[in-house]
Every structure is written in structure tokens, then in C-alpha cells.
């Protein structure tokens, strides 16, 4: 069975093909390009001849409706939109209102648990940066949401008079003493990156000081830049949400013997 997996974020739409428990032929498209050219631009990128489609969507209901129409015309299939639930695939949602947990975070937790099956801290570094902790029984302990580097830079530019907008996308990784910049643009970039690295380091420290031998798992579009700023080397899983989607669909549609 060949499954089209869609991770619809605020900054980009990512996809992959799930088959026999593996993910291949991944790709992504910036939401900016989709807005400029129309959502039908996806049909030139996405594969055909799929058996099912499952999506994690945090771009809103209107976007979901338009995406469903394009996929229906392109593949002749309905999209199964994943939802955050109380329990799934061995993971228990820690939110008091489970559906309020972002579905991308939920899929990331499921993907991490499917691979590790032990305590971990899942960090998804995108437009917003989310941190979610799991214990050794698959219980979600809760999480944090932090502005990503672009949002931090934008807030500084909007709410101060002397700090210009410093684009962080595409900026280089900062290692060691490079975090101390000699110009305002670099100071904003380094400060934003250091803030995220510090938050991640503190979260994993708190977990371990409370007897959770948690593995650090990193995903998201900004993951590669955060990697170099961390004190330890985490598991870098760029397709973690796609992994969660595939595991969810496998659990809902078990292979017939």
C-alpha cells in the first residue's frame, strides 16, 4: 500500500510516500510560493497512483478544504486529516483537552515513540518551536511553545525603534564565540538562536534531574541550525511528523494476513 503523507505547516508543506513501513521521495514547497501561484501548483510536484492520503494540517480549515479539492482532483482520493486524540499508538496525550494539542506535535510524539519506545524530548523547530516530553510509558508530560527565530526577529523590529528586521532564514549556524556578534543583524540572529538552544538545554536538564533519562529528538525546518548550538548531539529526524502519520495510518488500517 502506497500512502501520500502531507505535513502542512505555516511556512511550508512537506510530503513523502509511505510504503512497507518506510518513507521515501520526500519533498517540500514553501507556503509563500503556494500563495503566489495557487494551491494547484502542488499537482506538478506530488506523485500519482496512491492508495491513501493522510495529512497533518495546522494551516486552518479553509486551507484544508482547498487542499482536499486539489488532492481529490489529482489522485481521486479523499484526504484523511489526522486529529489529536486521548491515546494513539502507545502514546497518551497529556493535555487536559487532548484536541487542543497541535496535531503536528501529536504526530511528532507518535513518530518518536514508534522509533524509540522510551522517554524523550521532542523539539520541532519551525515558525514556532515546540518542546514536548514523553516518559518511559508513552505518557505525554506536557510541553512548551516558543517563538521561532523569524518570529523573534520580527517582534524586535516591530516593537523597538532602533532594531531593524533581521532575516534569520538562511543565516549560518553559530558555534561557540560566534554567538557574540559585531553588528545588530548578527546580534538578533545569534540571540534568537541562543534563546532556543538555551530553552532546549534547560528542558532536557530538568527532565533528567527528575529521573527521566530522556533522549533529545529534533525536527523542523530550523533544526539544522539549532543542532550546532546545542551542548549535545540529538537525534535529528527531519521526517518525524511524516513518521507519525504513517504509524497512525498503519494502526488504523492493520495489514491483513
Secondary structure by P-SEA (a helix, b strand, c coil): cbbbbbbccccbbbbbbbccccccccccccaaaaaacccccccccccccccbbbbbccccaaaaaaaaaaaaaaccccccccccccccccccccccccccccaaaaaaaaaaaaccccbbbbbbbccbbbbbbbccccccccbbbbbcaaaaaaaaaacccccccccccccccccccccccccaaaaaaaaaaaaaaaaaaaaaaaaaaaccbbbbbbbcccccccccccccccccccaaaaaaaaaaaaaaccccc
